[in-house]
Amino acid sequence: MQKHYESLRRLGLGVDVVSPQAVLSAYRVVVAPELFVIDEAIAVALAAYVESGGTLVLAPRPGVKDRWNSRTVGTPCRSGRLRPGSTSWRDSGWSTT
């Protein structure tokens, strides 16, 4: 995470480090480079953030672990709210093609 922080600062961007449970509406862009554990509440909050116009940047494999550090089965966060191609991602300009 330190390298992501330093890279954004070198670009002259202001950076806040916040909890995954933080209210994100004040941010135009959220970068979540190491969000391997995503529970349903976080998935819902992130999807709502994107659907309201926010830009979410995730590293590969978000939500691959549950809170007990076991690999999840299927899409990140079983609801599929944060998978490429979902409505939230398409609405934000994300393209998987």
BELGI-V798845 format. One record per residue. N is the residue number from 1. SS is DSSP state (~ for helix, > for strand, _ for the rest). OMEGA is omega as a letter, one per 40 degrees, with the letter a starting at -180 (* if undefined). D_FIRST is the distance of its C-alpha to the first C-alpha in Angstrom with 2 decimals. Layout:
BEGIN
<<N | SS | OMEGA | D_FIRST> <N | SS | OMEGA | D_FIRST>>
END
This chain:
BEGIN
<<1 | _ | i | 0.00> <2 | ~ | a | 3.80> <3 | ~ | i | 5.46> <4 | ~ | i | 5.24> <5 | ~ | a | 6.31> <6 | ~ | i | 8.72> <7 | ~ | i | 10.01> <8 | ~ | i | 10.93> <9 | ~ | i | 12.51> <10 | ~ | i | 14.41> <11 | _ | i | 15.85> <12 | _ | a | 17.17> <13 | _ | i | 15.49> <14 | _ | a | 15.25> <15 | _ | i | 11.98> <16 | _ | i | 12.16> <17 | _ | a | 9.77> <18 | _ | i | 12.11> <19 | _ | i | 13.15> <20 | _ | i | 13.74> <21 | _ | a | 17.35> <22 | _ | i | 17.32> <23 | _ | a | 19.93> <24 | _ | a | 18.43> <25 | _ | i | 21.73> <26 | _ | a | 21.22> <27 | _ | i | 18.40> <28 | _ | a | 19.42> <29 | > | i | 16.07> <30 | > | i | 13.30> <31 | > | a | 10.09> <32 | > | a | 8.85> <33 | _ | a | 6.59> <34 | _ | a | 6.96> <35 | _ | a | 10.26> <36 | _ | i | 12.38> <37 | > | i | 14.79> <38 | _ | i | 16.72> <39 | _ | a | 20.09> <40 | ~ | a | 22.91> <41 | ~ | i | 22.50> <42 | ~ | i | 18.92> <43 | ~ | i | 20.13> <44 | ~ | a | 23.09> <45 | ~ | i | 21.22> <46 | ~ | i | 18.86> <47 | ~ | i | 21.98> <48 | ~ | i | 23.92> <49 | ~ | a | 21.38> <50 | ~ | a | 21.66> <51 | ~ | i | 25.41> <52 | _ | i | 25.88> <53 | _ | i | 24.54> <54 | _ | i | 20.81> <55 | > | a | 18.49> <56 | > | i | 15.76> <57 | > | i | 13.28> <58 | > | i | 12.09> <59 | _ | i | 10.70> <60 | _ | i | 13.51> <61 | _ | i | 14.89> <62 | _ | i | 14.11> <63 | _ | a | 16.34> <64 | _ | i | 17.31> <65 | > | i | 17.58> <66 | _ | a | 19.68> <67 | _ | i | 19.39> <68 | _ | i | 21.27> <69 | _ | i | 18.79> <70 | _ | i | 21.45> <71 | > | i | 21.03> <72 | _ | i | 22.30> <73 | _ | i | 25.28> <74 | _ | a | 25.58> <75 | _ | i | 23.39> <76 | _ | a | 20.14> <77 | _ | a | 21.52> <78 | _ | i | 25.16> <79 | _ | a | 26.30> <80 | _ | a | 24.74> <81 | _ | a | 23.66> <82 | _ | i | 20.39> <83 | _ | i | 21.76> <84 | _ | a | 22.33> <85 | _ | i | 25.87> <86 | _ | a | 26.11> <87 | ~ | a | 27.70> <88 | ~ | a | 24.56> <89 | ~ | a | 22.92> <90 | ~ | a | 26.18> <91 | ~ | a | 26.85> <92 | _ | i | 23.63> <93 | _ | i | 24.62> <94 | _ | i | 22.54> <95 | _ | i | 24.72> <96 | _ | i | 24.85> <97 | _ | * | 27.96>>
END
